[in-house]
Amino acid sequence: MLPIIADQVSNLVHTAGVALLSNDEHAHDVVTEHIQGVWAHEMGRHGPRNMDILRQVLAQGKPYLISDLAKAPNCLYPASIQDMRAFVGIPLVTHEAVIGVLAVASHTVLNDEDVRVLTAISDIAASAMHRATLHEQTERYAADVTQAYDATLEGWAHALELRDQETEGHSRRVVQLTIALAKAIGLSEGGMEHIRRGALLHDIGKMGVPDSVLLKPGALDDREWEIMRRHPEYAYKLLSPIAYLQPALDIPYCHHEKWDGTGYPRGLRGEQIPLVARIFAVVDVWDALCSDRPYRRAWTKEQARAYLRSQSGKHFEPRIVEVFLQSRQLGA
C-alpha cells in the first residue's frame, strides 16, 4: 500500500523523491518505511542525514514547507543530490496521534496548494501505516501467546514425567521421532506443530489416574488396570475444551488403539484410528523398549526391531512399521 501512495504523491505534485517514515517511540527517532526517487540511494533505514526538521514535524504535528532549499543548505540532503528546490514534511496523524511523516522533495517550487493536496494524501498514508502496525502487533502478540502456551505444555509434560517416574527425556524423544516419522510417511509441514503438541501431551490423561494406581510397583489388578485404561478418556476431557489443542487431540486420545481393534479406549480398528495416532504408537513403543525402566533393562535395537515386526498387522499398521524400520534417519 505504501508504494502505491508514494506513486500517487509523485504523480500529483511531480516530486523527485518521496519517503514515508514512522515514529519509533522506543528509539525516539523516525524510521524509513518506504522510499523512492532521488532519496532511494541516499537515505538509509533511518532517513535523511539531518533529521531535525522531520522531528519537528513529529513534535508539532504540523506541515513544514521549505520552498527554497538554497536558503537552507545541507539541512536535509547530502551534497550528491543536486538541484533540489523544495521540501515539505507532512505529519501522518491517526486517532489524534502523529505516527510518522510524509517527506517530499521537489525540483520545482511547492506551494500551499501542494501542501493541502499532500495533507489529504497523508491521511490515507497514516491509515495504511496504522493498519500495518496493528497487523504487526497482532502477529507479535499471537506469536507471544503461542510461545507461552507451548512453554506451558512443556511444563505439563515435564511434570507428568516426574510424577510418573518416566524415563528422563521420553517426551522429548518421542516428539522428535514422531515428527520425523510423520515426514517420512509424507504428512505435510502444515500439521507438524499439532503433531508435536499431541506427542508432547500423549500421556497427559495420566494426570487423572490416582497415585495408588499410577505409581504401584507391582502388577495392576483388574480394577486398577481398568482405571489406567481410562487415561486417554481423561486426556480427551482435559484437552477437548481447549480450542488451541483440539487439533492435537488424536494422539493423546487414540495412541493406545491397535490396528487389529484390540486397543483402547474405543476399540478402533485399522484406518478408523487417526493416522497420527498410528504413527505415534510405533514411536512410543519403540522408545519404551529401548529405554531403561525400573522393572527392566532397555532392550537392544535388534530386539526392539523384532518386536515391532512381530506386532505388524496386530498392534501396528504394517506400512508404518516398514517405513520406521527402513529409515536410517529414525535411528531404528
C-alpha positions as CSV (number, residue, x, y, z in Angstrom):
1,M,0.0,0.0,0.0
2,L,2.8,2.5,0.9
3,P,4.4,2.2,-2.6
4,I,1.1,3.0,-4.2
5,I,0.6,6.0,-2.0
6,A,4.1,7.2,-2.9
7,D,3.3,6.9,-6.6
8,Q,0.2,8.9,-6.1
9,V,2.2,11.6,-4.4
10,S,4.7,11.7,-7.2
11,N,2.0,11.9,-9.9
12,L,0.0,14.6,-8.2
13,V,2.8,17.1,-7.3
14,H,5.6,15.9,-9.7
15,T,8.0,15.1,-6.9
16,A,11.6,14.0,-7.3
17,G,11.6,11.9,-4.1
18,V,9.1,10.6,-1.6
19,A,9.7,9.0,1.8
20,L,7.2,7.6,4.3
21,L,8.7,7.4,7.8
22,S,7.2,6.1,11.0
23,N,7.7,7.4,14.5
24,D,9.7,4.9,16.5
25,E,8.7,5.7,20.1
26,H,11.2,3.3,21.6
27,A,14.2,4.7,19.7
28,H,12.8,8.3,19.9
29,D,13.5,8.6,16.2
30,V,11.9,8.3,12.7
31,V,12.3,5.1,10.7
32,T,12.0,4.8,6.9
33,E,9.1,2.6,5.9
34,H,9.2,3.3,2.2
35,I,11.4,5.5,0.0
36,Q,11.6,6.2,-3.7
37,G,13.1,8.6,-6.2
38,V,16.2,10.7,-5.6
39,W,16.4,9.6,-2.0
40,A,16.4,5.9,-2.7
41,H,20.2,5.6,-2.7
42,E,21.0,8.4,-0.3
43,M,18.8,7.5,2.7
44,G,19.2,4.5,4.9
45,R,16.7,2.9,7.2
46,H,16.8,5.9,9.4
47,G,16.1,8.6,6.8
48,P,18.0,11.8,5.8
49,R,21.3,12.8,7.2
50,N,19.8,15.6,9.3
51,M,16.5,14.6,11.0
52,D,15.8,17.9,12.9
53,I,13.1,19.1,10.5
54,L,11.3,15.7,10.5
55,R,11.5,15.5,14.3
56,Q,10.0,19.0,14.4
57,V,7.1,17.8,12.2
58,L,6.6,14.9,14.6
59,A,6.7,17.1,17.6
60,Q,4.4,19.9,16.4
61,G,2.1,17.8,14.2
62,K,2.1,20.5,11.5
63,P,3.3,20.6,7.9
64,Y,6.8,22.1,7.4
65,L,7.5,23.6,4.0
66,I,10.8,24.8,2.7
67,S,10.0,26.4,-0.7
68,D,13.7,27.4,-1.4
69,L,16.3,24.9,-0.2
70,A,19.0,27.3,-1.3
71,K,18.3,29.3,1.8
72,A,18.7,26.1,4.0
73,P,21.8,24.4,2.6
74,N,22.6,20.8,3.6
75,C,19.6,20.7,6.0
76,L,18.2,17.6,4.5
77,Y,20.4,16.4,1.6
78,P,23.9,15.2,1.1
79,A,25.9,17.2,-1.5
80,S,25.5,14.5,-4.1
81,I,21.8,15.3,-4.5
82,Q,21.7,18.2,-6.9
83,D,19.0,20.7,-8.0
84,M,16.6,20.2,-5.1
85,R,14.4,23.2,-5.0
86,A,11.8,22.5,-2.3
87,F,10.9,20.2,0.6
88,V,7.8,19.5,2.6
89,G,7.2,17.3,5.6
90,I,3.6,16.3,6.3
91,P,2.6,14.7,9.7
92,L,0.9,11.4,9.4
93,V,-1.9,11.6,12.0
94,T,-4.3,8.9,13.1
95,H,-6.6,9.0,16.2
96,E,-5.0,12.3,17.1
97,A,-1.6,10.8,17.3
98,V,1.3,11.6,15.0
99,I,2.6,8.2,13.8
100,G,5.0,9.3,11.1
101,V,6.0,11.8,8.4
102,L,5.4,12.1,4.6
103,A,8.6,13.7,3.3
104,V,8.6,15.1,-0.3
105,A,11.5,16.5,-2.3
106,S,10.9,18.5,-5.5
107,H,12.9,20.1,-8.3
108,T,10.2,22.7,-8.5
109,V,8.6,25.1,-6.1
110,L,6.0,23.7,-3.8
111,N,3.2,26.0,-2.6
112,D,0.4,26.0,-0.1
113,E,-2.0,24.2,-2.5
114,D,0.6,21.4,-2.9
115,V,0.7,21.2,0.9
116,R,-3.1,20.8,1.1
117,V,-3.1,18.1,-1.5
118,L,-0.3,16.2,0.3
119,T,-2.1,16.6,3.6
120,A,-5.1,14.9,2.1
121,I,-3.0,12.0,0.8
122,S,-1.2,11.8,4.2
123,D,-4.5,10.8,5.8
124,I,-4.6,7.7,3.6
125,A,-0.9,7.0,4.3
126,A,-1.5,7.4,8.0
127,S,-4.4,4.9,7.9
128,A,-2.4,2.4,5.9
129,M,0.6,2.7,8.2
130,H,-1.6,2.4,11.3
131,R,-3.3,-0.8,9.9
132,A,0.1,-2.3,9.1
133,T,1.3,-1.5,12.6
134,L,-1.7,-3.1,14.1
135,H,-1.2,-6.2,12.0
136,E,2.4,-6.5,13.1
137,Q,1.4,-6.0,16.7
138,T,-1.3,-8.7,16.3
139,E,1.2,-11.1,14.8
140,R,3.7,-10.5,17.5
141,Y,1.0,-10.9,20.2
142,A,-0.1,-14.2,18.6
143,A,3.5,-15.4,18.5
144,D,4.0,-14.5,22.1
145,V,0.8,-16.2,23.1
146,T,1.7,-19.3,21.2
147,Q,5.2,-19.3,22.8
148,A,3.6,-19.0,26.2
149,Y,1.1,-21.8,25.5
150,D,3.9,-24.1,24.3
151,A,6.0,-23.4,27.3
152,T,3.0,-24.4,29.5
153,L,2.7,-27.6,27.5
154,E,6.4,-28.4,28.1
155,G,5.8,-27.8,31.8
156,W,2.8,-30.1,31.8
157,A,4.8,-32.9,30.1
158,H,7.8,-32.5,32.4
159,A,5.6,-32.5,35.5
160,L,3.9,-35.7,34.3
161,E,7.3,-37.3,33.6
162,L,8.4,-36.5,37.2
163,R,5.1,-37.9,38.7
164,D,5.1,-41.0,36.5
165,Q,8.8,-41.6,37.1
166,E,9.0,-41.8,33.3
167,T,12.4,-42.2,31.7
168,E,14.3,-38.9,31.5
169,G,13.6,-37.2,28.2
170,H,10.9,-39.7,27.0
171,S,8.6,-36.9,25.9
172,R,11.3,-35.0,24.0
173,R,12.5,-38.2,22.2
174,V,9.0,-39.3,21.1
175,V,8.2,-35.8,19.9
176,Q,11.3,-35.7,17.7
177,L,10.8,-39.3,16.4
178,T,7.1,-38.8,15.7
179,I,7.7,-35.6,13.6
180,A,10.5,-37.4,11.7
181,L,8.3,-40.5,11.0
182,A,5.3,-38.3,10.1
183,K,7.5,-36.6,7.5
184,A,8.8,-39.9,6.2
185,I,5.2,-41.1,5.8
186,G,4.5,-38.0,3.7
187,L,2.5,-35.7,6.0
188,S,2.6,-32.0,5.2
189,E,4.6,-29.5,7.2
190,G,1.4,-27.6,8.0
191,G,0.3,-30.1,10.6
192,M,3.6,-30.7,12.3
193,E,3.0,-28.3,15.1
194,H,-0.2,-30.1,16.1
195,I,1.6,-33.4,15.9
196,R,4.4,-32.0,18.1
197,R,1.9,-30.9,20.7
198,G,-0.1,-34.1,20.6
199,A,3.1,-36.2,21.1
200,L,4.2,-34.0,23.9
201,L,0.9,-34.4,25.7
202,H,0.4,-38.1,24.8
203,D,0.0,-39.3,28.4
204,I,-1.5,-36.1,29.9
205,G,-4.6,-38.1,30.8
206,K,-2.5,-39.9,33.5
207,M,-3.0,-36.7,35.5
208,G,-6.4,-38.2,36.3
209,V,-5.0,-41.6,37.5
210,P,-4.5,-41.9,41.2
211,D,-1.0,-42.3,42.6
212,S,-2.0,-45.6,44.1
213,V,-2.5,-47.0,40.6
214,L,0.0,-44.9,38.6
215,L,2.9,-45.5,40.9
216,K,2.1,-49.0,42.1
217,P,5.4,-51.0,42.0
218,G,3.8,-54.4,41.2
219,A,1.3,-55.6,38.6
220,L,-2.1,-54.0,38.5
221,D,-5.2,-56.0,39.3
222,D,-8.2,-55.9,37.0
223,R,-9.9,-52.9,38.7
224,E,-6.6,-50.9,38.7
225,W,-6.0,-51.8,35.1
226,E,-9.5,-50.6,34.2
227,I,-8.7,-47.2,35.9
228,M,-5.4,-47.0,34.0
229,R,-7.1,-47.7,30.7
230,R,-9.2,-44.6,31.2
231,H,-6.3,-42.2,30.8
232,P,-7.0,-41.5,27.1
233,E,-10.5,-40.5,28.0
234,Y,-9.2,-38.3,30.8
235,A,-7.0,-36.7,28.1
236,Y,-10.0,-36.1,25.9
237,K,-11.9,-34.5,28.7
238,L,-8.9,-32.3,29.7
239,L,-7.9,-31.1,26.2
240,S,-11.1,-31.0,24.1
241,P,-12.5,-27.8,25.7
242,I,-9.2,-26.0,24.7
243,A,-9.6,-24.9,21.1
244,Y,-5.9,-24.3,20.8
245,L,-5.3,-28.1,21.5
246,Q,-8.2,-29.7,19.7
247,P,-6.1,-30.3,16.5
248,A,-3.6,-32.1,18.7
249,L,-6.1,-34.4,20.4
250,D,-5.8,-37.5,18.2
251,I,-2.5,-38.7,19.7
252,P,-3.5,-38.4,23.5
253,Y,-6.9,-39.9,22.8
254,C,-6.1,-42.6,20.3
255,H,-2.5,-43.8,20.7
256,H,-3.4,-46.9,22.6
257,E,-5.8,-48.1,19.9
258,K,-4.4,-51.1,17.9
259,W,-4.5,-51.9,14.2
260,D,-6.4,-55.2,14.9
261,G,-9.1,-53.5,17.0
262,T,-7.9,-54.8,20.4
263,G,-6.8,-51.5,21.8
264,Y,-8.5,-48.9,24.0
265,P,-10.4,-46.8,24.8
266,R,-12.8,-47.3,21.9
267,G,-11.5,-50.5,20.2
268,L,-10.9,-48.7,16.9
269,R,-9.6,-50.8,14.0
270,G,-7.3,-50.1,11.1
271,E,-7.9,-46.8,9.4
272,Q,-10.5,-45.9,11.9
273,I,-7.6,-44.9,14.1
274,P,-6.3,-41.4,13.2
275,L,-3.0,-41.6,11.1
276,V,-1.0,-39.5,13.6
277,A,-2.0,-41.9,16.4
278,R,-1.0,-44.9,14.4
279,I,2.4,-43.2,13.7
280,F,2.8,-42.3,17.4
281,A,2.0,-45.8,18.6
282,V,5.1,-47.2,16.8
283,V,7.3,-44.5,18.2
284,D,6.0,-44.7,21.7
285,V,6.6,-48.5,22.0
286,W,10.0,-48.2,20.3
287,D,11.2,-45.6,22.8
288,A,9.7,-47.6,25.7
289,L,11.5,-50.8,24.7
290,C,14.8,-49.0,24.1
291,S,14.8,-47.2,27.4
292,D,15.7,-48.5,30.9
293,R,12.7,-48.9,33.2
294,P,12.6,-49.5,36.9
295,Y,11.4,-53.1,36.3
296,R,13.8,-54.0,33.3
297,R,16.8,-53.0,31.3
298,A,16.5,-51.4,27.9
299,W,16.1,-53.8,25.0
300,T,18.7,-53.9,22.2
301,K,17.7,-52.3,18.9
302,E,17.7,-55.8,17.4
303,Q,15.2,-57.0,20.0
304,A,13.0,-53.9,19.6
305,R,13.0,-54.2,15.8
306,A,12.0,-57.9,16.1
307,Y,9.1,-56.9,18.4
308,L,7.8,-54.2,16.0
309,R,7.9,-56.7,13.2
310,S,6.0,-59.3,15.3
311,Q,3.3,-56.7,16.0
312,S,3.0,-55.5,12.4
313,G,-0.7,-56.0,11.5
314,K,-1.6,-56.6,15.1
315,H,-0.7,-53.6,17.2
316,F,0.7,-51.5,14.4
317,E,-0.1,-50.6,10.8
318,P,2.3,-52.6,8.7
319,R,3.2,-49.7,6.3
320,I,4.2,-47.5,9.2
321,V,6.4,-50.2,10.8
322,E,8.2,-50.7,7.5
323,V,8.8,-47.0,7.0
324,F,10.1,-46.7,10.5
325,L,12.5,-49.7,10.3
326,Q,13.8,-48.7,6.9
327,S,14.5,-45.1,7.6
328,R,18.1,-44.6,8.8
329,Q,17.2,-41.0,9.9
330,L,14.9,-42.5,12.6
331,G,17.8,-44.5,14.1
332,A,15.9,-47.8,14.0
